[in-house]
Amino acid sequence: MAALGAVHAAKKVLRKEIKARLAAMTEEEKYRQSEILTQRLISNPKYQASKQVSLYLSFSNEVSTEGILRHIFQSGKRVFIPRYVGDKMDMLRLFSQEDYDSLPLTKWNIKQPPDDDNTRDDALFAGGLDLIIMPGLGFTPEGHRLGRGKGYYDSYLKKCAMLPSGQPYTIALAFREQMCDHIPVSEHDMTVDEVLFVEK
C-alpha cells in the first residue's frame, strides 16, 4: 500500500479525470449502456438468487438503476435504498414504485427517505442483505473501486460483515468511461466482488 497522503492525492487526480470523461458522454450513450447493464444484472445468477437487495438511486452521471428498481418490485424481492445523514449511511426499505415516486429530493437531486422517517425497516436489523448494487466513480475489472471520497460504502460493508448473515455479495455497474487500469487503494478500501461494464 502506498502512503495514505499519496493515495489521496492520486485519487483526487483520477476523480477529476473520470468526471471529465463522464461529462463528455451523451445522454443517448448513457441510456444505451444503462440498458445493456440492466439486462446483464437481471440475468446474473447472484441477482436472481437474491431476496434482500440494496440498490443505489442513480443520478445523471451514474448507470441508471430505474429499470432494475422496477424489476425488483415485479420479482417480489425486498429492496433497500441509501439514506445519507451526515457521515452515516443507512439502507432503508422501499416498498413500491409509488413509494419511490413520493420520496423527496435531496440537495444532490437524489431521492431518499426523510431524516425523520423512522417507519422503514433498516437492512441491518431486518435480516441483512444478500446483494449490494454498488455505485462508484471508477473501477478496475478486478474490483478495485474509486468512490466519491466519503467512504460511506466502505464503512457500511464493514458493518455488514459483523452480522450473522455475513458479508453480502457486491456488484458494481460501470460505464465503459468509468473503467480504469489501476486505482490507488488504501487498507480501508473494500473490493467489489464483480464489476459489470460495457466493453464497447
matplotlib code that plots the C-alpha trace (Angstrom):
import matplotlib.pyplot as plt

x = [0.0, 1.3, 1.5, -2.0, -1.3, 0.0, -3.1, -5.4, -3.6, -3.7, -7.4, -8.1, -6.4, -8.2, -11.6, -11.1, -10.1, -13.1, -15.6, -14.3, -14.9, -18.4, -19.1, -18.3, -20.8, -24.1, -27.4, -28.0, -24.8, -25.6, -29.0, -27.5, -25.0, -27.5, -30.0, -27.3, -26.1, -29.7, -30.2, -26.9, -27.6, -31.1, -29.7, -26.9, -27.2, -26.3, -29.1, -31.6, -30.9, -31.1, -34.0, -32.8, -31.1, -29.5, -29.8, -28.4, -30.8, -28.8, -28.2, -27.1, -23.5, -24.2, -25.5, -29.3, -31.0, -34.6, -35.2, -33.5, -35.8, -38.9, -37.7, -37.1, -40.6, -42.0, -39.9, -41.0, -37.5, -37.1, -35.2, -33.3, -32.0, -29.4, -30.2, -27.3, -27.3, -24.0, -21.2, -23.5, -25.4, -28.3, -30.1, -33.9, -36.8, -38.5, -42.0, -43.2, -42.9, -45.4, -43.3, -40.3, -42.2, -43.3, -39.8, -38.4, -35.2, -32.0, -29.7, -27.8, -31.1, -31.3, -34.4, -34.1, -36.3, -36.6, -34.2, -37.2, -38.8, -38.4, -41.1, -38.9, -37.1, -33.3, -31.5, -29.0, -32.0, -34.1, -32.1, -29.2, -28.6, -27.8, -26.6, -25.5, -25.5, -22.6, -22.2, -18.8, -16.8, -14.2, -13.5, -11.0, -12.1, -10.6, -13.0, -11.0, -13.3, -12.9, -15.7, -16.6, -14.4, -16.9, -16.3, -20.0, -20.0, -16.6, -18.0, -21.3, -19.7, -17.7, -20.9, -22.5, -19.5, -20.3, -23.9, -24.7, -25.7, -22.2, -20.9, -23.3, -22.2, -21.3, -21.8, -20.9, -22.4, -20.0, -20.0, -17.0, -15.8, -15.5, -13.2, -9.5, -6.4, -5.3, -6.9, -4.8, -6.1, -5.6, -6.2, -9.7, -10.9, -13.2, -13.0, -16.2, -16.9, -18.0, -17.9, -20.4, -19.3, -19.9, -16.7, -17.7]
y = [0.0, 3.5, 6.1, 7.5, 11.0, 9.8, 7.6, 10.5, 12.8, 10.1, 9.5, 13.2, 13.4, 10.2, 11.5, 14.7, 12.7, 10.3, 13.2, 14.8, 11.5, 11.3, 14.9, 14.2, 11.3, 12.0, 11.2, 8.6, 6.8, 6.8, 5.3, 2.7, 1.4, 1.6, -0.6, -3.2, -3.3, -3.5, -6.7, -8.2, -7.6, -9.1, -12.2, -12.5, -15.6, -13.7, -11.2, -13.9, -15.8, -12.7, -11.8, -8.7, -6.2, -2.8, -0.5, 3.0, 5.5, 6.9, 10.4, 11.9, 10.6, 7.1, 3.9, 4.3, 1.9, 2.8, -0.4, -2.5, -1.0, -1.8, -5.4, -5.8, -4.8, -7.1, -10.0, -9.7, -9.1, -6.7, -3.5, -1.2, 2.2, 4.5, 7.4, 9.7, 11.7, 13.5, 11.0, 8.0, 5.9, 3.5, 1.2, 1.5, -0.5, 0.9, -0.7, 0.1, 2.3, 4.6, 4.8, 5.7, 8.3, 10.0, 10.3, 13.9, 15.0, 15.9, 18.8, 16.3, 15.8, 12.2, 10.7, 9.4, 8.9, 12.0, 12.2, 11.9, 8.9, 6.1, 3.8, 1.9, -1.4, -1.0, -3.7, -4.3, -5.2, -6.9, -10.0, -8.3, -8.2, -10.8, -8.3, -4.7, -3.0, -0.6, 2.9, 4.5, 6.8, 4.4, 0.7, -1.8, -5.1, -6.9, -5.0, -2.1, 0.9, 4.7, 6.2, 9.9, 10.4, 10.0, 6.3, 5.5, 2.1, 1.0, 1.7, 0.1, -3.1, -3.4, -3.2, -5.9, -8.2, -8.2, -9.5, -13.2, -13.2, -12.1, -10.0, -9.5, -10.1, -6.8, -6.0, -2.6, -1.2, 1.0, 2.9, 2.0, 5.5, 4.7, 1.7, 2.2, 0.0, 0.9, 2.6, 3.6, 1.9, 2.0, -0.7, 0.8, 0.4, -2.5, -4.6, -5.2, -8.9, -8.3, -5.3, -5.2, -2.9, -2.4, -3.1, -1.3]
z = [0.0, -0.8, 1.9, 2.7, 1.6, -1.8, -2.2, -1.5, -4.0, -6.7, -6.1, -6.4, -9.8, -11.0, -9.9, -11.9, -15.0, -14.7, -14.1, -17.4, -19.3, -17.9, -18.7, -22.3, -22.6, -24.4, -22.8, -25.6, -24.8, -21.1, -21.9, -24.2, -21.7, -18.8, -20.8, -21.5, -17.9, -16.6, -18.7, -17.6, -14.0, -14.2, -15.8, -13.2, -11.1, -7.9, -8.6, -9.5, -6.2, -4.0, -1.8, 0.0, -2.3, -1.7, -4.7, -5.2, -6.7, -9.7, -10.7, -14.1, -14.4, -13.0, -14.7, -14.4, -11.9, -12.7, -14.7, -12.0, -9.4, -11.5, -11.9, -8.2, -7.4, -10.1, -8.9, -5.2, -3.8, -0.9, -1.8, 0.5, -0.6, 0.9, 3.3, 4.0, 7.2, 7.9, 7.7, 8.2, 5.6, 6.4, 4.0, 4.4, 2.9, -0.2, -0.6, -4.1, -7.2, -5.7, -2.5, -4.7, -6.6, -3.4, -1.9, -1.5, -3.4, -1.5, -2.3, -4.6, -6.6, -5.4, -3.8, -0.2, 2.8, 5.1, 8.1, 10.5, 8.8, 11.4, 10.0, 7.5, 8.0, 8.4, 6.4, 9.3, 11.6, 9.0, 8.2, 6.4, 2.7, 0.0, -2.6, -2.7, -6.1, -5.7, -7.1, -7.6, -9.8, -11.1, -11.2, -12.3, -13.9, -10.8, -8.4, -7.1, -6.6, -6.5, -4.5, -4.2, -1.1, 1.8, 2.5, 3.0, 1.4, 2.8, 6.3, 5.6, 4.3, 7.5, 9.5, 7.3, 7.9, 11.7, 11.2, 11.5, 7.8, 6.9, 4.0, 1.1, -2.4, -4.2, -7.9, -9.4, -12.6, -14.6, -17.9, -20.0, -19.3, -15.6, -16.1, -15.1, -15.5, -12.0, -8.9, -5.9, -2.8, 1.0, 3.5, 4.3, 0.7, 0.1, -3.1, -5.2, -5.9, -9.6, -11.9, -14.9, -17.6, -21.3, -23.2, -26.5]

ax = plt.figure().add_subplot(projection="3d")
ax.plot(x, y, z, "-o")
ax.set_aspect("equal")
plt.show()
